Amino acid sequence: GEPQYSNFGYCTLGRVLEAKTGRAYLDFIRATVAAPCGVTSWDLSLRGREHARTNEVWYDLRGGREDFDVGLMDAHGGLISTAEDLCRFMAKFWLTGDPRLPGARGSAVFYGSLPGTTAVAVQRPDGLDYAALLNKRGIREEWHTLLHQRLDAALDAATHPPAAATSAK
């Protein structure tokens, strides 16, 4: 059957990488994945606003909850990044994790969500990649899809304006 996403699987992968390499998970992915892509922002989230990284947003947890500990998640959702660095990653890798040849085009979408976060990463068939990282979580499941559709529509309008708008009269 089709492979299924598993947070526990990614947590286990992080521990296996540490055991096999003798390096901390973050150190390993920074050296082997981030650095070759030119990515500099990858870090691990820490628990609570008072411990947040200087480049980390506040996660808007409903009711001001602080019991959601992203810092414990490392390999399965605790990594923080800028949208720009996610695009650098997507220039070198498909969202499946497979290497991407320079200039290769294709289509892939990844949605992610945790309490207080929403992420959309898109590799478009026209060669444009984008990532949107938000510090709110949509109320309904289809929120990811609506966000993706609206961002795609805005990019389509910006990159392919209607002929009437571009012709001089």
N, C-alpha and C positions, 0 to 999 in steps of 0.2 A: 504494500500500500504506500500511499504518499507519506513522506516524512511529516511529523507533527512537531510543532514548537513546544518546548518544555523548559520552563524556568529551572526546574530541578536538574535537567540535563546540562544547562549552561553553568549552574552552580557546580555540578560535578566536574565539568570540563575545566573550570577554573582551578579546582583542587588537583586534578590530574596534571595540568600544566605546571603548577607549583611543585608537585612531587617529582615530576620528570625533569624539570629544568633547574630546580633548586633556587628559583627566583620567585619573588612575589608576583601575583597575577598582573598587577598594574605595571610593574617594571618590565615584565615579559612582553605585554602587548604594546607598550610604548616603544620598546626597542625593535620589535619584529614587525609591527603593523603600522603604528602611528608615524614613527620617524621616516620610514621610506615613502610615506604618503605626504610628508611635509606637515603633518598634524602636530600641533603643540598644545592644544587645550585639554586633551583627555586627562581626566582626574577621577577620583572616586568621591561621591557625595558623602557628606558626614551628617550625623543626626542633629536635627534642630537648627533653628535660625542662628543661634549664637555660635555654631560651629561651621556654618556654611563657608565654602570657598569664596574668595573675593570675586570670582567670575561666575558664581552660581546664583541663580534666581531663588526667590522664596517660593516654595510650593504651597499654593493656596489650598490647604486642606480644610474642608468644610468644618466649621465650628472651631477653628484654631487648633485642631488635633496635632499633637506632636508625638504621637505614639507610633507613627509609621516610620520605621528606621531604614531609610534607603542605604545607609552606610553598611548595613549587614548584607546587602545584596550583591556587591561587587560584580562578579561575572554574569549575573542574571538580572541586571537592570540598574546597578548602582553607578555605572559609568556616566560622567557628565562630559559634554562637548559643546562647542559652538556649532551653529548651523553651517558656518563657513567651513569648519574642519570636517563636518560630515560630508560636505560636497567634495572636499579634497579626497576623502576616503572613497567616495563613489566614483571618482575619476579613475581610480586604480583597481577597484573591486566592484563586482555586481553585488546587489543586495543579498544574493544567495551566499556570498563569501567567495565565489569563484573569481580568479584574476580577470581583469578587464584590459584588453589590448587598447593602446592609445587610439582615440577616435572611434572606437567601437560604439555602435548604437543599439539600443534595445529598450525594453519596457519592463520596469519593475517598480513595485510599490511596497512600502513597509509602514504599518501603523503601529504605534506603541502608546501605551497609556498606563499610568499608575496614579494613585490618589495625588492630585495636584499637578499632574503633567499630561501633556498630549504631544506626540511626535508624529510627523509624517515625513517620510523620505521617499523621493520619487526620481526615477531615471526614466526620462521620456524618450520616445523613439526619434524625436527631432534632435537629440543630443544634449538637450538641456537637463541638468540635474538640479534639484532643489531640496532643501530640508526646512521644515517649519517646526520650531520647538516652542511650546507654550506652557505657561505655569498655571494652567487650569485644565480640568478634565471635563470633557463633554458629558452631558447628562444622558444622552441617548447613544446607542451603539453606532448609528449611522452618522454621527457627528464627524468622524474621521473621513468618511466618504464625501460628505458635503464640503469639508475643508479642502480636501484634495481636488474636488471638482471646481470649486471657486478659484483656487490658486492656479489650476490649469487654464481655466477660462481667462484669467487676468494675464497669464503669460502668453496665451494664444493671441489675445487682443494687442498686447505690446509688441509681439514679434511678427504678427501678420495683420496689420491694420487694414480695415476695409478699403477697397480701391478708391471709393469716393472721398475718403478722408485724406488720401495721399495725392490725389490729382489736383493740379492748380486749375482754377477757372478763369 
